[in-house]
Amino acid sequence: MELIRKKPLRGTVILLIATIAWGFSYVMQSKAMDYLEPLTYNGIRILVGGIALIPVVFLFRKLDPAYRKMDPESTQKMNRITFCGGIVCGICLCGAASLQQYGISMSSAGKSGFITALYIVMVPIFGILFRRRVTWVAALGVLLAAIGFYFLSVKERFEIETGDFLLLAGAFLFSFQILFIDHFLEKGAEPVMMCCVEFLTAGIILIPVMFLTEHPVWQNIWDAKETILYAGLVSGAFGYCLQMIGQRDLEPTAASLLMSLESVFAALFGWLVLNEHLSLKELLGCALVFAAVILAQIPVREKGMHS
């Protein structure tokens, strides 16, 4: 079997484009709150992303030679694992995205991006539940992130704003979503189809909930169409596909480091587009959180440990 040669430069450029798209999505999500309530916005944009991924699933299957060589029994098994994984991850996404959107409505785009980025630090810690080892580097990353979160969110009276708490809870669920994705991919799930099922599951749950708990107005939905289409198509469906393509040409650690830059672009676009400002204390918190995110990705070799 011929080995596929990795092309780090191409993978870096592709993943960089994806992280820019994800970073700018915080600005679009923040602007969407001028028109829509959180669940209404999330339900529509996630469902749009899921629908947009349907033709992508068929395209990937048509172009993937490995899929064409699979026998019917193997295909059926893969589809079963993929659907199961997509539903589980979709439930996590539903809760995580909802908490994040409520948090963004009460906080700034830049601050939201950095707090959400804590999921990259949480993943190795919660990975214990999936029997994954935690290195001393990951533990140090958690400590740095906790200090950074204090500087970023805690005010003079030692109070954490409600929006910060919701964003942190959303990051908690995002970390489990990532672990479930990794779990089902190891079992043989197809990534693009699982993402499509994940988006459709979250959207199908959120649509009826938005009608029960909020008051969607069709004119407001139409007025927010740019933010909906951007979050659903560009940072959602398109961004995910770029992530998959880019990761083919990069080692996992390098890819994770690049994707963590999403929080940096969120702060940058919040400053450029929304004229948001962070105090020196909050900037220090951002720096510590970002350092923790990077530190958590550093591989550590330990004697006697095998992958």
Secondary structure, DSSP 8 states (H G I E B T S, - for coil): -------HHHHHHHHHHHHHHHHHHHHHHHHHTTTS-HHHHHHHHHHHHHHHHHHHHHHHHHH-HHHHT--HHHHHHHHHHHHHHHHHHHHHHHHHHHHHHHHHHTS-HHHHHHHHTTHHHHHHHHGGGGT----HHHHHHHHHHHHHHHHHHB-TTS-B-HHHHHHHHHHHHHHHHHHHHHHHHHTT--HHHHHHHHHHHHHHHHHHHHHHHS---HHHHHHTHHHHHIIIIIIIIIHHHHHHHHHHTS-HHHHHHHHTTHHHHHHHHHHHHS-----HHHHHHHHHHHHHHHHTT-----TT---
